[in-house]
Amino acid sequence: MSATSGALRFAPQNIAAILAADYTRSLVTLRRIEMQLEEILRSFAAHQLETLTLKGPLLVRRLYSNPALRPSGDLDLLARPGDLERAASALISLGYHAVPGYGDPHGFHALRGWTLVYRRGDEPLVELHWRPVSLASYQDAFFPDDLWRRSIRAEAEVENVRLLGPEDELRYLCVHYAAEHRGKRLIWLLDIARLLQSLPEDWEWERFTTTTIALGVATPVLATFSDCQTILNLNLPNEPLAALRAATASPREQHAWALAQTSFYQPRRLLAHAWALKTPRERMILTRGALAWYLTEG
């Protein structure tokens, strides 16, 4: 904001130089990520692959009048589960290399978060997800087939690019902020606040709240909304908040939230994660990886 308001002229010279450098760095990084994304999306389109973008530059462009004011760090893409290997091959054909431990979808680290991670030189990382949320206790709320069915086409030059449906996106961002990362980065909270402020006047709060409760993610959504109120002074309607607050008392909600707050290597969370995996082979890999951690780090 200081870069566009003219306030830098009145700041001490050293402070103005730091802010100007941060602004320039953010703008350059954003453009690098956007160029990466455009190249990847064109490659995916050539391979007849659809991808769903999570967060990233498309969200930043929608929420910020000056996108350089929102620092970005990497790319998050969601592939259809059946397209994961082809999507990974497309990245490799562009010169990307898997980060050690994150190139095999049947490897321990990839199975921890249902995510492959790729790097090319000093460019920002590309995270290729086949499930959008890493927490086992919230998998039912983000079943990939349902997300793809409700997804919408992005306004982008490249075809075959999709975004989460509006309600799914809001729930996803809330779970990512409050449950996966326990509210550690306020920039993610600011994204959510801006998204809430941009909702249309006819936004169906009752439907959103009812669905959120049915999916079992009332607690992280309420935690995020409460932070928007207390930290960012955002006004939100009372009825949805009351309904979400009442839902957090259910055993299902309390169990899921408690699991999300524990260490990944706690036995009950490991067990929940194992059951969320698809095959006995994957469960065995998770078990071996956890045992190796206990022997070296535990």
C-alpha positions as CSV (number, residue, x, y, z in Angstrom):
1,M,0.0,0.0,0.0
2,S,2.8,2.4,0.8
3,A,4.2,1.8,-2.7
4,T,1.1,3.1,-4.3
5,S,-0.1,5.7,-1.9
6,G,3.0,7.9,-2.0
7,A,3.8,7.3,1.7
8,L,7.3,6.2,0.8
9,R,8.2,9.8,0.2
10,F,7.7,10.6,3.9
11,A,9.3,7.4,5.3
12,P,13.0,7.4,6.5
13,Q,15.3,6.6,3.6
14,N,16.4,3.2,4.9
15,I,12.8,2.1,5.6
16,A,11.6,3.4,2.2
17,A,14.4,1.4,0.5
18,I,13.5,-1.8,2.3
19,L,9.8,-1.4,1.4
20,A,10.5,-0.6,-2.2
21,A,12.8,-3.6,-2.5
22,D,10.2,-5.9,-0.9
23,Y,7.6,-4.6,-3.3
24,T,9.9,-5.2,-6.3
25,R,10.8,-8.6,-5.1
26,S,7.2,-9.6,-4.7
27,L,6.2,-8.3,-8.1
28,V,9.1,-10.2,-9.8
29,T,8.3,-13.4,-7.9
30,L,4.6,-13.2,-8.9
31,R,5.5,-12.8,-12.5
32,R,7.9,-15.7,-12.4
33,I,5.2,-17.9,-10.9
34,E,2.6,-16.7,-13.4
35,M,5.0,-17.5,-16.3
36,Q,5.6,-21.0,-14.7
37,L,1.9,-21.5,-14.4
38,E,1.2,-20.5,-18.0
39,E,3.9,-22.9,-19.3
40,I,2.6,-25.8,-17.1
41,L,-1.0,-25.2,-18.1
42,R,-0.1,-25.2,-21.8
43,S,1.8,-28.4,-21.4
44,F,-1.1,-30.0,-19.5
45,A,-3.6,-28.8,-22.2
46,A,-1.3,-30.3,-24.9
47,H,-1.5,-33.6,-23.0
48,Q,-5.3,-33.2,-22.6
49,L,-4.9,-32.9,-18.8
50,E,-7.2,-30.7,-16.7
51,T,-5.8,-29.1,-13.6
52,L,-7.4,-27.3,-10.7
53,T,-5.4,-24.5,-9.3
54,L,-5.3,-24.0,-5.5
55,K,-4.6,-20.6,-4.1
56,G,-1.7,-19.1,-6.2
57,P,-1.6,-16.3,-8.7
58,L,-5.2,-16.8,-10.0
59,L,-6.5,-16.2,-6.5
60,V,-4.2,-13.3,-5.9
61,R,-5.3,-11.6,-9.1
62,R,-8.9,-12.0,-8.1
63,L,-8.5,-10.6,-4.6
64,Y,-5.9,-7.8,-4.8
65,S,-6.1,-4.7,-7.0
66,N,-2.3,-4.6,-6.9
67,P,-1.1,-8.3,-6.8
68,A,2.5,-7.3,-6.0
69,L,1.2,-6.4,-2.5
70,R,0.5,-10.1,-1.9
71,P,3.8,-12.1,-1.6
72,S,3.6,-15.6,-3.3
73,G,5.9,-18.5,-2.8
74,D,4.9,-21.6,-4.9
75,L,2.4,-23.2,-7.1
76,D,-0.3,-25.6,-5.9
77,L,-2.1,-27.7,-8.5
78,L,-4.7,-30.4,-8.0
79,A,-4.7,-33.3,-10.6
80,R,-7.4,-35.8,-11.1
81,P,-6.3,-39.0,-9.2
82,G,-6.3,-40.9,-12.5
83,D,-4.1,-38.3,-14.2
84,L,-1.4,-38.0,-11.6
85,E,1.3,-39.9,-13.4
86,R,0.7,-38.2,-16.7
87,A,0.7,-34.8,-15.0
88,A,4.0,-35.7,-13.3
89,S,5.5,-36.8,-16.6
90,A,4.4,-33.5,-18.2
91,L,6.3,-31.6,-15.5
92,I,9.4,-33.7,-15.9
93,S,9.2,-33.1,-19.7
94,L,9.4,-29.3,-18.9
95,G,12.7,-29.9,-17.0
96,Y,11.3,-30.2,-13.5
97,H,12.8,-32.7,-11.0
98,A,11.1,-34.2,-8.0
99,V,12.3,-33.0,-4.6
100,P,13.9,-36.0,-2.9
101,G,11.2,-38.1,-1.2
102,Y,8.4,-36.4,-3.0
103,G,8.5,-37.9,-6.5
104,D,6.8,-41.2,-5.9
105,P,3.1,-41.2,-5.1
106,H,3.7,-44.4,-3.1
107,G,6.6,-42.9,-1.1
108,F,6.2,-42.0,2.6
109,H,6.6,-38.3,2.3
110,A,4.2,-38.0,-0.6
111,L,1.6,-40.1,1.2
112,R,1.8,-37.9,4.2
113,G,0.2,-35.1,2.3
114,W,-1.0,-36.7,-0.9
115,T,1.4,-34.4,-2.7
116,L,4.3,-34.6,-5.2
117,V,6.8,-31.7,-5.2
118,Y,8.9,-30.5,-8.1
119,R,11.6,-28.0,-8.7
120,R,13.3,-26.5,-11.7
121,G,16.5,-24.6,-11.0
122,D,15.9,-21.7,-8.6
123,E,12.2,-21.3,-9.6
124,P,9.4,-21.6,-7.1
125,L,8.3,-25.1,-6.1
126,V,5.4,-26.8,-7.9
127,E,3.2,-28.9,-5.6
128,L,1.1,-31.5,-7.4
129,H,-1.7,-32.7,-5.2
130,W,-4.1,-35.5,-5.8
131,R,-6.0,-34.6,-2.6
132,P,-6.2,-31.0,-1.6
133,V,-6.0,-31.3,2.2
134,S,-3.3,-33.3,4.0
135,L,-5.3,-33.9,7.2
136,A,-6.9,-37.4,7.4
137,S,-9.6,-36.1,9.7
138,Y,-11.0,-33.8,7.0
139,Q,-10.7,-36.0,3.9
140,D,-14.5,-36.6,3.7
141,A,-15.1,-32.9,3.2
142,F,-12.8,-32.7,0.2
143,F,-13.5,-35.8,-1.8
144,P,-11.8,-35.2,-5.1
145,D,-14.6,-36.4,-7.4
146,D,-17.1,-34.0,-5.6
147,L,-14.6,-31.1,-5.9
148,W,-14.1,-31.7,-9.6
149,R,-17.8,-32.0,-10.2
150,R,-18.5,-28.6,-8.4
151,S,-15.4,-26.9,-9.9
152,I,-15.7,-23.9,-12.3
153,R,-13.7,-22.9,-15.3
154,A,-11.1,-20.3,-14.6
155,E,-10.9,-17.0,-16.6
156,A,-7.5,-17.7,-18.1
157,E,-5.9,-17.7,-21.5
158,V,-5.1,-21.3,-21.3
159,E,-7.9,-23.9,-21.5
160,N,-8.5,-26.8,-19.2
161,V,-7.9,-24.7,-16.1
162,R,-10.4,-24.9,-13.3
163,L,-10.9,-23.5,-9.8
164,L,-12.7,-24.9,-6.8
165,G,-16.3,-24.0,-6.6
166,P,-16.9,-20.9,-4.5
167,E,-18.1,-22.7,-1.4
168,D,-15.5,-25.4,-1.7
169,E,-12.8,-22.7,-2.1
170,L,-13.9,-20.9,1.1
171,R,-14.0,-24.1,3.1
172,Y,-10.6,-25.2,1.7
173,L,-8.9,-21.9,2.5
174,C,-10.3,-22.0,6.1
175,V,-9.1,-25.6,6.7
176,H,-5.7,-24.8,5.2
177,Y,-5.3,-21.7,7.5
178,A,-6.8,-22.9,10.7
179,A,-6.3,-26.7,10.8
180,E,-3.4,-27.5,8.5
181,H,-1.2,-24.6,9.6
182,R,-2.9,-23.6,12.9
183,G,-3.3,-20.0,12.0
184,K,0.5,-19.4,11.7
185,R,0.4,-17.1,8.6
186,L,-1.8,-14.0,8.7
187,I,-1.4,-13.5,5.0
188,W,-3.7,-16.5,4.5
189,L,-6.2,-15.0,6.9
190,L,-6.1,-11.7,4.9
191,D,-6.8,-13.7,1.7
192,I,-9.9,-15.2,3.3
193,A,-11.1,-11.9,4.6
194,R,-10.8,-10.4,1.2
195,L,-12.6,-13.3,-0.3
196,L,-15.4,-12.9,2.3
197,Q,-15.6,-9.2,1.4
198,S,-15.9,-10.1,-2.3
199,L,-18.8,-12.5,-1.9
200,P,-21.9,-11.5,-3.9
201,E,-24.9,-9.9,-2.1
202,D,-26.9,-13.0,-2.9
203,W,-24.4,-15.4,-1.3
204,E,-26.4,-18.2,0.3
205,W,-25.1,-18.2,3.8
206,E,-27.7,-20.8,5.0
207,R,-26.7,-23.3,2.3
208,F,-23.0,-22.7,2.9
209,T,-23.4,-23.2,6.6
210,T,-25.6,-26.3,6.3
211,T,-23.2,-27.9,3.9
212,T,-20.2,-27.0,6.0
213,I,-21.7,-28.6,9.0
214,A,-22.7,-31.7,7.1
215,L,-19.2,-32.1,5.8
216,G,-17.8,-31.9,9.3
217,V,-15.6,-28.8,8.9
218,A,-17.5,-26.3,11.1
219,T,-14.7,-26.0,13.6
220,P,-11.9,-24.8,11.3
221,V,-14.3,-22.6,9.4
222,L,-15.6,-21.0,12.6
223,A,-12.0,-20.6,13.9
224,T,-11.1,-18.8,10.7
225,F,-14.1,-16.5,10.7
226,S,-13.5,-15.7,14.4
227,D,-9.9,-14.7,13.6
228,C,-11.2,-12.5,10.7
229,Q,-13.4,-10.8,13.3
230,T,-11.0,-10.4,16.1
231,I,-7.8,-9.8,14.2
232,L,-9.0,-8.0,11.1
233,N,-12.2,-6.5,12.5
234,L,-14.3,-8.0,9.7
235,N,-18.1,-8.0,10.2
236,L,-19.8,-11.3,9.5
237,P,-23.5,-12.2,9.8
238,N,-24.5,-13.6,13.2
239,E,-26.7,-16.5,12.2
240,P,-24.1,-18.5,10.3
241,L,-21.6,-18.0,13.1
242,A,-24.1,-19.2,15.7
243,A,-25.0,-22.3,13.7
244,L,-21.3,-23.1,13.2
245,R,-20.6,-22.6,16.9
246,A,-23.4,-25.0,17.9
247,A,-22.1,-27.6,15.4
248,T,-18.6,-27.5,17.0
249,A,-19.9,-29.3,20.1
250,S,-20.6,-32.5,18.2
251,P,-18.2,-35.5,18.9
252,R,-17.4,-35.7,15.2
253,E,-16.2,-32.1,15.0
254,Q,-14.3,-32.3,18.3
255,H,-12.6,-35.6,17.2
256,A,-11.5,-34.2,13.9
257,W,-10.2,-30.9,15.3
258,A,-8.3,-32.7,18.1
259,L,-6.6,-35.0,15.5
260,A,-5.6,-31.9,13.5
261,Q,-4.0,-30.4,16.5
262,T,-1.8,-33.4,17.3
263,S,1.6,-34.2,15.9
264,F,1.6,-36.3,12.7
265,Y,3.5,-39.0,14.6
266,Q,1.1,-39.4,17.4
267,P,-0.4,-42.9,17.2
268,R,-4.0,-41.9,16.9
269,R,-3.3,-39.5,14.1
270,L,-1.1,-42.0,12.3
271,L,-3.9,-44.6,12.5
272,A,-6.4,-42.1,11.1
273,H,-4.1,-41.3,8.3
274,A,-3.4,-45.0,7.5
275,W,-7.2,-45.6,7.2
276,A,-7.5,-42.7,4.9
277,L,-5.0,-44.3,2.5
278,K,-6.4,-46.5,-0.3
279,T,-4.4,-49.7,-0.2
280,P,-2.7,-52.0,2.3
281,R,0.6,-51.3,0.4
282,E,0.3,-47.6,1.2
283,R,-0.5,-48.3,4.8
284,M,2.6,-50.5,5.1
285,I,4.7,-47.7,3.6
286,L,3.3,-45.2,6.0
287,T,4.0,-47.6,8.9
288,R,7.6,-48.2,7.9
289,G,8.2,-44.4,7.4
290,A,6.8,-43.7,10.9
291,L,8.9,-46.4,12.5
292,A,12.0,-45.0,10.8
293,W,11.1,-41.6,12.2
294,Y,10.7,-43.0,15.7
295,L,14.1,-44.7,15.5
296,T,15.9,-41.6,14.3
297,E,14.0,-38.6,15.7
298,G,11.5,-39.9,18.2
